[in-house]
Amino acid sequence: MVGFLGLAALFPPFTASAIGQPANGILIVQRVTSERDPLTKRVQIQATRIRMEIAGPNGAAQVSIFDGGKQVFYIVDPARKTYVEMTKADIGRMSTIVQGKLAEAQAQFEKLPAEQRAGMEAMMKGRGGAAAAPRYTRTGSDKVGRWTCDKYDLTQDGQKVGEVCTVNPTTLGIGTMDFAVLGQMAEFFSTMTPQMASQLPVVSPIDLSANAGFPVKTVMTIAGHTGTMEVIEVERQTFSDSLFAVPAGFTKQDITAAMGGRWVGPGR
């Protein structure tokens, strides 16, 4: 499942100036709360690698690893000791399959009576299927943890959908070069369709869509459901190579497992 801000708003230019060569790595810990159980997200970043771990109250974790040097994305299930490996070629191949399925669905849709088509279009619009990118409007300041942040309202199609509070990245001791791997990740997933993205584990580690700074708190309401993501820790750390590798003894699964078996094969 992709992070609730979505991939589309992930990769605009980072506005802070670089603060020199990055250290070995950066740890960012976020708390995610919604109508479900609260989650903790740990994001560990290096120049060409990033690891994202999501854990719930019972400690069960979902791990995603992107290695820009190898150009591979791993989805790791520690509980089952399994993993899925995705290359850019895999993403392109599956995107082609998805687009073919969508074309078939569109052809069937066009055959429906006009009244039925109008009803389905209204339903999809209500789900935000054709929504525009959110706009940011500065509303003042707030306090999140130990940080004083600039607060923005997010609006979409004229409606308020959330809020974000940002700080200057240098306040956290981080800068542009620390997030170079996000650009590599954007390129890696550039051929992914939104339908594919909705089936993958989170690949949006950080939302950098605000025009000024790094978000320490984001609140979004989508389809009547509200989620809050709040940064609780940012610090530089030294990470071992093993952190960005699949643990020994884990079993590799077919890539279709990442999609829940959808879109591949007849009758799916």
Contacts in CASP RR format, 6 or more apart in sequence:
PFRMAT RR
TARGET T0000
AUTHOR 0000-0000-0000
METHOD contacts of the structure
MODEL  1
MVGFLGLAALFPPFTASAIGQPANGILIVQRVTSERDPLTKRVQIQATRI
RMEIAGPNGAAQVSIFDGGKQVFYIVDPARKTYVEMTKADIGRMSTIVQG
KLAEAQAQFEKLPAEQRAGMEAMMKGRGGAAAAPRYTRTGSDKVGRWTCD
KYDLTQDGQKVGEVCTVNPTTLGIGTMDFAVLGQMAEFFSTMTPQMASQL
PVVSPIDLSANAGFPVKTVMTIAGHTGTMEVIEVERQTFSDSLFAVPAGF
TKQDITAAMGGRWVGPGR
1 198 0 8 1.000
1 199 0 8 1.000
1 200 0 8 1.000
1 201 0 8 1.000
1 202 0 8 1.000
2 197 0 8 1.000
2 198 0 8 1.000
2 200 0 8 1.000
2 202 0 8 1.000
2 203 0 8 1.000
2 204 0 8 1.000
3 202 0 8 1.000
3 203 0 8 1.000
3 204 0 8 1.000
4 220 0 8 1.000
4 222 0 8 1.000
4 227 0 8 1.000
4 229 0 8 1.000
5 204 0 8 1.000
5 207 0 8 1.000
5 209 0 8 1.000
5 218 0 8 1.000
5 220 0 8 1.000
6 197 0 8 1.000
6 204 0 8 1.000
7 189 0 8 1.000
7 192 0 8 1.000
7 194 0 8 1.000
7 197 0 8 1.000
7 203 0 8 1.000
7 204 0 8 1.000
8 133 0 8 1.000
9 133 0 8 1.000
9 134 0 8 1.000
9 207 0 8 1.000
9 209 0 8 1.000
10 182 0 8 1.000
10 186 0 8 1.000
10 204 0 8 1.000
10 206 0 8 1.000
10 207 0 8 1.000
10 208 0 8 1.000
10 209 0 8 1.000
11 182 0 8 1.000
11 183 0 8 1.000
11 186 0 8 1.000
11 208 0 8 1.000
12 208 0 8 1.000
12 209 0 8 1.000
12 211 0 8 1.000
14 169 0 8 1.000
14 175 0 8 1.000
14 176 0 8 1.000
14 179 0 8 1.000
14 208 0 8 1.000
14 213 0 8 1.000
15 211 0 8 1.000
15 212 0 8 1.000
15 213 0 8 1.000
16 168 0 8 1.000
16 169 0 8 1.000
16 170 0 8 1.000
16 175 0 8 1.000
16 176 0 8 1.000
16 213 0 8 1.000
16 214 0 8 1.000
17 175 0 8 1.000
17 176 0 8 1.000
18 175 0 8 1.000
18 176 0 8 1.000
18 177 0 8 1.000
19 169 0 8 1.000
19 170 0 8 1.000
19 173 0 8 1.000
19 174 0 8 1.000
19 175 0 8 1.000
19 176 0 8 1.000
19 177 0 8 1.000
20 175 0 8 1.000
20 177 0 8 1.000
21 177 0 8 1.000
22 47 0 8 1.000
22 174 0 8 1.000
22 175 0 8 1.000
22 177 0 8 1.000
22 178 0 8 1.000
23 236 0 8 1.000
23 238 0 8 1.000
24 46 0 8 1.000
24 236 0 8 1.000
24 237 0 8 1.000
24 238 0 8 1.000
24 239 0 8 1.000
25 44 0 8 1.000
25 45 0 8 1.000
25 46 0 8 1.000
25 178 0 8 1.000
25 236 0 8 1.000
25 237 0 8 1.000
25 238 0 8 1.000
25 239 0 8 1.000
26 44 0 8 1.000
26 45 0 8 1.000
26 174 0 8 1.000
26 178 0 8 1.000
26 234 0 8 1.000
26 235 0 8 1.000
26 236 0 8 1.000
26 237 0 8 1.000
27 42 0 8 1.000
27 43 0 8 1.000
27 44 0 8 1.000
27 45 0 8 1.000
27 233 0 8 1.000
27 234 0 8 1.000
27 235 0 8 1.000
27 236 0 8 1.000
27 237 0 8 1.000
28 42 0 8 1.000
28 43 0 8 1.000
28 44 0 8 1.000
28 45 0 8 1.000
28 205 0 8 1.000
28 206 0 8 1.000
28 231 0 8 1.000
28 233 0 8 1.000
28 234 0 8 1.000
29 40 0 8 1.000
29 41 0 8 1.000
29 42 0 8 1.000
29 43 0 8 1.000
29 231 0 8 1.000
29 232 0 8 1.000
29 233 0 8 1.000
29 234 0 8 1.000
30 40 0 8 1.000
30 41 0 8 1.000
30 42 0 8 1.000
30 43 0 8 1.000
30 229 0 8 1.000
30 230 0 8 1.000
30 231 0 8 1.000
30 232 0 8 1.000
31 38 0 8 1.000
31 39 0 8 1.000
31 40 0 8 1.000
31 41 0 8 1.000
31 229 0 8 1.000
31 230 0 8 1.000
31 232 0 8 1.000
32 38 0 8 1.000
32 39 0 8 1.000
32 40 0 8 1.000
32 41 0 8 1.000
32 54 0 8 1.000
32 227 0 8 1.000
32 228 0 8 1.000
32 229 0 8 1.000
33 39 0 8 1.000
33 227 0 8 1.000
33 228 0 8 1.000
33 230 0 8 1.000
34 225 0 8 1.000
34 226 0 8 1.000
34 227 0 8 1.000
34 228 0 8 1.000
35 225 0 8 1.000
35 226 0 8 1.000
35 227 0 8 1.000
37 56 0 8 1.000
37 57 0 8 1.000
38 56 0 8 1.000
38 57 0 8 1.000
39 54 0 8 1.000
39 55 0 8 1.000
39 56 0 8 1.000
40 54 0 8 1.000
40 55 0 8 1.000
40 56 0 8 1.000
41 52 0 8 1.000
41 53 0 8 1.000
41 54 0 8 1.000
41 202 0 8 1.000
41 205 0 8 1.000
41 229 0 8 1.000
42 51 0 8 1.000
42 52 0 8 1.000
42 53 0 8 1.000
42 55 0 8 1.000
43 50 0 8 1.000
43 51 0 8 1.000
43 52 0 8 1.000
43 205 0 8 1.000
43 206 0 8 1.000
44 50 0 8 1.000
44 51 0 8 1.000
44 52 0 8 1.000
44 53 0 8 1.000
44 237 0 8 1.000
44 239 0 8 1.000
44 243 0 8 1.000
45 178 0 8 1.000
45 179 0 8 1.000
45 181 0 8 1.000
45 205 0 8 1.000
46 181 0 8 1.000
46 239 0 8 1.000
46 244 0 8 1.000
47 177 0 8 1.000
47 180 0 8 1.000
47 181 0 8 1.000
48 67 0 8 1.000
48 68 0 8 1.000
48 69 0 8 1.000
48 180 0 8 1.000
48 181 0 8 1.000
48 184 0 8 1.000
49 65 0 8 1.000
49 66 0 8 1.000
49 67 0 8 1.000
49 68 0 8 1.000
49 69 0 8 1.000
49 181 0 8 1.000
49 244 0 8 1.000
50 65 0 8 1.000
50 66 0 8 1.000
50 181 0 8 1.000
50 182 0 8 1.000
50 185 0 8 1.000
50 205 0 8 1.000
51 63 0 8 1.000
51 64 0 8 1.000
51 65 0 8 1.000
51 243 0 8 1.000
51 244 0 8 1.000
52 63 0 8 1.000
52 64 0 8 1.000
52 65 0 8 1.000
52 202 0 8 1.000
52 203 0 8 1.000
52 205 0 8 1.000
53 61 0 8 1.000
53 62 0 8 1.000
53 63 0 8 1.000
53 64 0 8 1.000
54 61 0 8 1.000
54 62 0 8 1.000
54 63 0 8 1.000
54 201 0 8 1.000
54 202 0 8 1.000
55 61 0 8 1.000
55 62 0 8 1.000
60 79 0 8 1.000
61 78 0 8 1.000
61 79 0 8 1.000
62 75 0 8 1.000
62 76 0 8 1.000
62 77 0 8 1.000
62 201 0 8 1.000
62 202 0 8 1.000
63 74 0 8 1.000
63 75 0 8 1.000
63 76 0 8 1.000
63 77 0 8 1.000
63 78 0 8 1.000
64 73 0 8 1.000
64 74 0 8 1.000
64 75 0 8 1.000
64 76 0 8 1.000
64 201 0 8 1.000
64 202 0 8 1.000
64 203 0 8 1.000
65 73 0 8 1.000
65 74 0 8 1.000
65 76 0 8 1.000
65 244 0 8 1.000
65 245 0 8 1.000
65 246 0 8 1.000
66 72 0 8 1.000
66 73 0 8 1.000
66 74 0 8 1.000
66 181 0 8 1.000
66 184 0 8 1.000
66 185 0 8 1.000
66 188 0 8 1.000
66 203 0 8 1.000
67 73 0 8 1.000
67 74 0 8 1.000
67 244 0 8 1.000
68 181 0 8 1.000
68 184 0 8 1.000
68 185 0 8 1.000
68 188 0 8 1.000
71 87 0 8 1.000
71 88 0 8 1.000
71 188 0 8 1.000
72 85 0 8 1.000
72 86 0 8 1.000
72 87 0 8 1.000
73 85 0 8 1.000
73 86 0 8 1.000
73 87 0 8 1.000
73 188 0 8 1.000
73 189 0 8 1.000
73 203 0 8 1.000
74 83 0 8 1.000
74 84 0 8 1.000
74 85 0 8 1.000
74 86 0 8 1.000
74 246 0 8 1.000
75 83 0 8 1.000
75 84 0 8 1.000
75 86 0 8 1.000
75 200 0 8 1.000
75 201 0 8 1.000
75 258 0 8 1.000
76 82 0 8 1.000
76 83 0 8 1.000
76 246 0 8 1.000
76 247 0 8 1.000
76 250 0 8 1.000
77 83 0 8 1.000
78 247 0 8 1.000
81 247 0 8 1.000
81 249 0 8 1.000
81 250 0 8 1.000
81 251 0 8 1.000
82 250 0 8 1.000
82 251 0 8 1.000
82 252 0 8 1.000
82 253 0 8 1.000
82 257 0 8 1.000
83 246 0 8 1.000
83 250 0 8 1.000
83 251 0 8 1.000
83 252 0 8 1.000
83 253 0 8 1.000
84 252 0 8 1.000
84 253 0 8 1.000
84 254 0 8 1.000
84 255 0 8 1.000
84 257 0 8 1.000
84 258 0 8 1.000
85 246 0 8 1.000
85 252 0 8 1.000
85 255 0 8 1.000
86 255 0 8 1.000
86 258 0 8 1.000
88 188 0 8 1.000
88 191 0 8 1.000
90 255 0 8 1.000
91 188 0 8 1.000
91 189 0 8 1.000
91 191 0 8 1.000
91 192 0 8 1.000
91 196 0 8 1.000
92 191 0 8 1.000
92 192 0 8 1.000
94 196 0 8 1.000
94 255 0 8 1.000
94 259 0 8 1.000
94 263 0 8 1.000
94 264 0 8 1.000
95 191 0 8 1.000
95 192 0 8 1.000
95 193 0 8 1.000
95 196 0 8 1.000
97 263 0 8 1.000
97 264 0 8 1.000
98 193 0 8 1.000
98 195 0 8 1.000
98 196 0 8 1.000
98 263 0 8 1.000
99 193 0 8 1.000
101 263 0 8 1.000
102 193 0 8 1.000
102 195 0 8 1.000
109 117 0 8 1.000
109 120 0 8 1.000
110 117 0 8 1.000
112 120 0 8 1.000
124 130 0 8 1.000
126 223 0 8 1.000
127 223 0 8 1.000
128 222 0 8 1.000
128 223 0 8 1.000
131 156 0 8 1.000
131 157 0 8 1.000
132 156 0 8 1.000
132 157 0 8 1.000
133 156 0 8 1.000
134 154 0 8 1.000
134 155 0 8 1.000
134 156 0 8 1.000
134 161 0 8 1.000
134 162 0 8 1.000
134 209 0 8 1.000
135 154 0 8 1.000
135 155 0 8 1.000
135 156 0 8 1.000
136 152 0 8 1.000
136 153 0 8 1.000
136 154 0 8 1.000
136 164 0 8 1.000
136 209 0 8 1.000
136 210 0 8 1.000
136 211 0 8 1.000
137 152 0 8 1.000
137 153 0 8 1.000
137 155 0 8 1.000
138 150 0 8 1.000
138 151 0 8 1.000
138 152 0 8 1.000
139 151 0 8 1.000
139 152 0 8 1.000
139 153 0 8 1.000
139 163 0 8 1.000
140 150 0 8 1.000
140 151 0 8 1.000
141 148 0 8 1.000
141 149 0 8 1.000
141 150 0 8 1.000
141 151 0 8 1.000
142 148 0 8 1.000
142 149 0 8 1.000
142 151 0 8 1.000
142 165 0 8 1.000
142 217 0 8 1.000
143 149 0 8 1.000
144 165 0 8 1.000
144 216 0 8 1.000
144 217 0 8 1.000
144 230 0 8 1.000
144 231 0 8 1.000
145 216 0 8 1.000
145 232 0 8 1.000
147 167 0 8 1.000
147 171 0 8 1.000
147 172 0 8 1.000
147 216 0 8 1.000
148 167 0 8 1.000
149 165 0 8 1.000
149 166 0 8 1.000
149 167 0 8 1.000
149 216 0 8 1.000
149 217 0 8 1.000
150 165 0 8 1.000
150 166 0 8 1.000
150 167 0 8 1.000
150 212 0 8 1.000
150 213 0 8 1.000
151 163 0 8 1.000
151 164 0 8 1.000
151 165 0 8 1.000
152 163 0 8 1.000
152 164 0 8 1.000
152 165 0 8 1.000
152 166 0 8 1.000
152 210 0 8 1.000
153 160 0 8 1.000
153 162 0 8 1.000
153 163 0 8 1.000
154 160 0 8 1.000
154 161 0 8 1.000
154 162 0 8 1.000
154 163 0 8 1.000
154 164 0 8 1.000
154 220 0 8 1.000
155 161 0 8 1.000
161 220 0 8 1.000
161 221 0 8 1.000
161 222 0 8 1.000
162 218 0 8 1.000
162 219 0 8 1.000
162 220 0 8 1.000
162 221 0 8 1.000
163 217 0 8 1.000
163 218 0 8 1.000
163 219 0 8 1.000
164 207 0 8 1.000
164 210 0 8 1.000
164 215 0 8 1.000
164 217 0 8 1.000
164 218 0 8 1.000
164 219 0 8 1.000
165 215 0 8 1.000
165 216 0 8 1.000
165 217 0 8 1.000
165 218 0 8 1.000
166 210 0 8 1.000
166 212 0 8 1.000
166 213 0 8 1.000
166 214 0 8 1.000
166 215 0 8 1.000
166 216 0 8 1.000
167 213 0 8 1.000
167 214 0 8 1.000
167 216 0 8 1.000
168 212 0 8 1.000
168 213 0 8 1.000
168 214 0 8 1.000
169 175 0 8 1.000
169 176 0 8 1.000
169 178 0 8 1.000
169 213 0 8 1.000
169 214 0 8 1.000
172 214 0 8 1.000
172 234 0 8 1.000
173 234 0 8 1.000
173 236 0 8 1.000
174 214 0 8 1.000
174 234 0 8 1.000
179 206 0 8 1.000
179 208 0 8 1.000
182 205 0 8 1.000
182 206 0 8 1.000
182 208 0 8 1.000
185 203 0 8 1.000
189 197 0 8 1.000
189 203 0 8 1.000
192 200 0 8 1.000
196 259 0 8 1.000
197 203 0 8 1.000
199 258 0 8 1.000
199 259 0 8 1.000
199 260 0 8 1.000
199 262 0 8 1.000
200 258 0 8 1.000
200 259 0 8 1.000
201 258 0 8 1.000
206 214 0 8 1.000
206 215 0 8 1.000
207 215 0 8 1.000
207 218 0 8 1.000
207 229 0 8 1.000
208 214 0 8 1.000
208 215 0 8 1.000
215 229 0 8 1.000
215 231 0 8 1.000
216 230 0 8 1.000
216 231 0 8 1.000
217 228 0 8 1.000
217 229 0 8 1.000
217 230 0 8 1.000
217 231 0 8 1.000
218 228 0 8 1.000
218 229 0 8 1.000
218 230 0 8 1.000
219 226 0 8 1.000
219 227 0 8 1.000
219 228 0 8 1.000
219 229 0 8 1.000
220 226 0 8 1.000
220 227 0 8 1.000
221 227 0 8 1.000
256 262 0 8 1.000
256 264 0 8 1.000
261 268 0 8 1.000
262 268 0 8 1.000
END
